[in-house]
């Protein structure tokens, strides 16, 4: 994933699966929300667990963030 300073967002899927495009914003709650150009949107939280950063999605699933 790439979050650009101008609000653009891209996510490239593994194995030449294509790229998703959208625009990100930061909510007052600290959630990072992305509105994708296909109409889908989602909000995630990035939290620290010790020295590791974890993405916590809306469903409660956790994903380690690679540096």
FENNOR-V844388 format. One record per residue. N is the residue number from 1. RES is the residue in one small letter. SS is DSSP state (h for helix, s for strand, l for the rest). Layout:
N,RES,SS + N,RES,SS
//
This chain:
1,x,l + 2,x,s + 3,x,s + 4,x,l + 5,x,l + 6,x,l + 7,x,l + 8,x,s + 9,x,s + 10,x,s + 11,x,s + 12,x,s + 13,x,l + 14,x,l + 15,x,l + 16,x,l + 17,x,l + 18,x,l + 19,x,s + 20,x,s + 21,x,s + 22,x,s + 23,x,s + 24,x,s + 25,x,s + 26,x,s + 27,x,l + 28,x,l + 29,x,l + 30,x,l + 31,x,l + 32,x,s + 33,x,s + 34,x,s + 35,x,s + 36,x,s + 37,x,l + 38,x,l + 39,x,l + 40,x,l + 41,x,s + 42,x,s + 43,x,s + 44,x,s + 45,x,s + 46,x,s + 47,x,s + 48,x,s + 49,x,s + 50,x,l + 51,x,l + 52,x,s + 53,x,s + 54,x,s + 55,x,s + 56,x,s + 57,x,l + 58,x,l + 59,x,l + 60,x,l + 61,x,l + 62,x,s + 63,x,s + 64,x,s + 65,x,l + 66,x,l + 67,x,l
//
